[in-house]
Amino acid sequence: MEAANVSKLIELFTDGACKGNPGKGGWGVLLRYNGHEKRLYGGEAHTTNNRMELMAVIKGLGALKRDDCEVRVVSDSVYVLKGISEWLPQWKKRGWKTAAKKPVLNADLWMQLDDLAARHKVEWKWVKGHSGHSENEIADELANLGIEALASALD
């Protein structure tokens, strides 16, 4: 590939996992840019799968060293993708309340994600989980490594 054709696109492949829901959780991110990859993961002792899905995207976007990047976030979480593209604008208009006037679950993480996403040009893409998509499988492995590392630290 010629240098002039090198993409400025940053790809984030994200996944969350939980052993029990709630339970021990992990998040994983495969970050790809210009032929280079970085793998990130972590975990939390008492959490939910949805929180870990959100945390994966937050940690991925948070790892970017500058603002105004072109980013493609690939996730198998309908919750994250519908949340960011469909539900979030309405939640903000209603003061972080659902249509049923109840507090938005995981509002703390949605606020962080909203702030981080606003700093970049983000394309959101859904992929079916556990379907053989290689980068999604890596993100899933990383999320499970986050749980294993947490379990080891707690033992």
C-alpha positions in Angstrom: 0.0 0.0 0.0 1.4 3.4 -0.9 1.8 6.0 1.8 -0.6 8.3 0.1 -3.4 5.7 0.2 -3.0 4.9 3.9 -6.3 5.2 5.7 -6.7 7.7 8.5 -9.6 5.5 9.8 -9.2 4.1 13.3 -11.2 0.9 13.9 -12.4 -0.1 17.3 -13.7 -3.7 17.7 -15.4 -3.8 21.1 -17.0 -6.4 23.3 -18.2 -6.9 26.9 -18.7 -10.1 28.9 -20.2 -11.1 32.2 -20.0 -14.2 34.3 -23.4 -13.9 35.9 -25.5 -10.9 35.1 -24.8 -9.1 37.4 -21.5 -10.7 38.1 -17.8 -10.4 37.3 -17.4 -8.6 34.1 -14.8 -7.8 31.5 -14.4 -5.5 28.5 -12.1 -5.8 25.5 -11.0 -3.6 22.6 -9.0 -4.3 19.5 -7.8 -1.0 18.2 -6.5 -0.9 14.6 -4.9 2.0 12.8 -2.6 2.2 9.8 -1.6 -1.5 10.0 -1.0 -1.4 13.7 -3.0 -3.1 16.4 -3.4 -2.5 20.1 -5.4 -4.7 22.5 -7.0 -3.4 25.7 -9.0 -5.2 28.3 -10.1 -4.8 31.9 -12.8 -6.0 34.3 -15.0 -5.1 37.2 -16.0 -7.2 40.2 -19.8 -6.6 40.2 -21.3 -5.3 37.0 -23.6 -6.2 34.1 -23.1 -7.2 30.5 -24.5 -3.9 29.3 -22.1 -1.9 31.4 -19.2 -3.9 30.1 -20.3 -3.4 26.5 -20.4 0.4 27.1 -17.1 0.3 29.0 -15.4 -1.3 26.0 -16.4 1.5 23.7 -15.5 4.1 26.3 -12.1 2.6 26.9 -11.5 2.4 23.2 -12.4 6.0 22.4 -10.6 7.1 25.6 -7.4 5.5 24.3 -7.2 7.8 21.2 -4.4 10.3 21.6 -6.1 13.2 19.8 -9.5 14.6 19.1 -11.3 14.8 15.7 -10.3 11.3 14.6 -12.3 9.3 12.0 -13.4 6.2 13.9 -15.4 3.1 13.1 -16.8 1.4 16.2 -17.7 -2.2 15.5 -19.8 -3.9 18.2 -22.1 -6.8 18.6 -24.2 -4.9 21.2 -27.6 -3.7 19.9 -27.9 -1.9 23.3 -24.8 0.2 22.6 -25.6 0.9 19.0 -29.3 1.7 19.4 -28.5 3.7 22.5 -26.0 5.9 20.9 -27.8 6.4 17.6 -31.5 6.3 18.6 -32.2 6.6 22.3 -29.4 9.0 23.5 -30.8 12.2 21.9 -34.2 11.7 23.5 -32.7 10.8 26.9 -30.7 14.1 26.9 -33.9 16.1 25.9 -35.8 14.5 28.8 -33.0 15.1 31.3 -31.7 11.5 31.3 -35.2 10.0 31.7 -36.7 7.2 29.6 -40.0 7.6 27.7 -41.6 6.1 30.8 -40.0 8.9 32.9 -37.7 6.6 34.7 -34.0 7.2 35.1 -31.9 5.9 32.3 -29.9 2.8 33.3 -26.2 3.3 33.1 -26.6 7.0 32.6 -23.1 7.6 34.1 -21.5 5.5 31.2 -23.8 6.9 28.6 -22.7 10.5 29.5 -19.1 9.5 29.2 -19.7 7.8 25.9 -21.6 10.8 24.6 -18.7 13.1 25.6 -16.0 10.9 24.0 -18.0 10.3 20.8 -18.6 14.0 20.4 -14.8 14.5 20.1 -14.6 12.4 16.9 -16.3 11.5 13.7 -17.7 8.1 14.6 -19.3 5.5 12.4 -21.2 2.9 14.3 -21.4 -0.6 12.9 -23.1 -3.7 14.3 -21.8 -7.2 13.7 -23.5 -10.4 14.9 -21.7 -11.8 17.9 -20.1 -15.3 17.9 -20.6 -15.6 14.2 -17.0 -16.0 13.2 -16.2 -12.3 12.7 -12.5 -12.5 13.5 -12.1 -9.1 15.1 -15.2 -9.5 17.2 -14.0 -12.9 18.4 -10.7 -11.2 19.4 -12.6 -8.5 21.3 -14.6 -11.3 23.0 -11.4 -13.1 24.0 -10.1 -9.8 25.4 -13.3 -9.2 27.4 -12.9 -12.7 28.9 -9.2 -12.0 29.7 -10.5 -9.0 31.6 -12.7 -11.3 33.7 -9.8 -13.8 34.2 -7.4 -11.0 35.3 -10.0 -9.7 37.7 -10.6 -13.2 39.1 -6.9 -13.7 39.6 -6.5 -10.3 41.4 -9.5 -11.2 43.7 -8.2 -14.6 44.7 
